[in-house]
Amino acid sequence: MARKATGENLKTARKGTAAAVKNRGKQVAADLLAVQAKLPQWTKAEVEEAFRRFQAANPRPKGELQHVDPFTLLIAVVLSAQATDAGVNRATPALFALADTPAKMVELGENRVRDLIKSIGLFRTKARNVMALSQKLLAEHGGKVPRDRTALEALPGVGRKTANVVLNIAFGEPTIAVDTHVFRVGNRTGLATGKTPLEVETKLDGVVPAKYKPHAHHWLILHGRYVCVARRPLCEQCLIADLCKWPGKTVLDAALPKKKRA
């Protein structure tokens, strides 16, 4: 039986024995090719096989931001911009204990919100956005988080990535949010190459089989966060290493584990 690839055991996997590492210069050169979207695109069969493996290892992946409903999810994702999920999760329990609805957030006030999230990067700007989006939700959406991309992106502090996360997690839409991890995995592996997050998202939307789309961005985020990391990817522990097109793999292809169908 495949080992469930949760965030926790992926963290543990990073502590394993290091493999023989290729020349760092070759890895850097390979990443330069990747960010220029110059690696070959995967075949349809390869994409299907990759997501089959992700599903077998972790059938129901979950986001790591703590939340209880669409509003607290929205706030958590807004706060997570240029910050870690762990850092956001340390700050939001106290915030949500006092304000878990738009009305309570407005009543709490910007100064108090700012004090509660000051451990998070860009906390002043984020406090203003939290207040403004809460006011807009009350004024235009009856205090509810809209299930609509255009309406979500019209909220202060909400961009396409945040809207995709909310649509996927809160409402079950098959959207794929492209953050730095997904952008890196898409380009480095050749799974979905693009020079911008929107290009990568568009390609992923076109190549990921429909049955895998509800969980696709979670699998890719976890893979980028704990395995296909920026500086020293753990190719020797990678579920899709034999499918990956990146020429800078940290171990020789012959040393990579051969995957068998479950």
HELIX and SHEET records of a PDB file:
HELIX    1   1 GLY A    7  ALA A   13  1                                   7    
HELIX    2   2 ARG A   24  VAL A   35  1                                  12    
HELIX    3   3 LYS A   44  ALA A   57  1                                  14    
HELIX    4   4 PRO A   70  LEU A   79  1                                  10    
HELIX    5   5 ASP A   85  LEU A   98  1                                  14    
HELIX    6   6 PRO A  102  LEU A  108  1                                   7    
HELIX    7   7 GLU A  110  LEU A  116  1                                   7    
HELIX    8   8 PHE A  123  HIS A  141  1                                  19    
HELIX    9   9 ARG A  149  GLU A  153  1                                   5    
HELIX   10  10 ARG A  160  PHE A  171  1                                  12    
HELIX   11  11 THR A  180  THR A  189  1                                  10    
HELIX   12  12 PRO A  197  VAL A  207  1                                  11    
HELIX   13  13 ALA A  210  TYR A  212  5                                   3    
HELIX   14  14 LYS A  213  TYR A  226  1                                  14    
HELIX   15  15 CYS A  235  GLN A  237  5                                   3    
HELIX   16  16 ASP A  253  ALA A  255  5                                   3    
END                                                                             
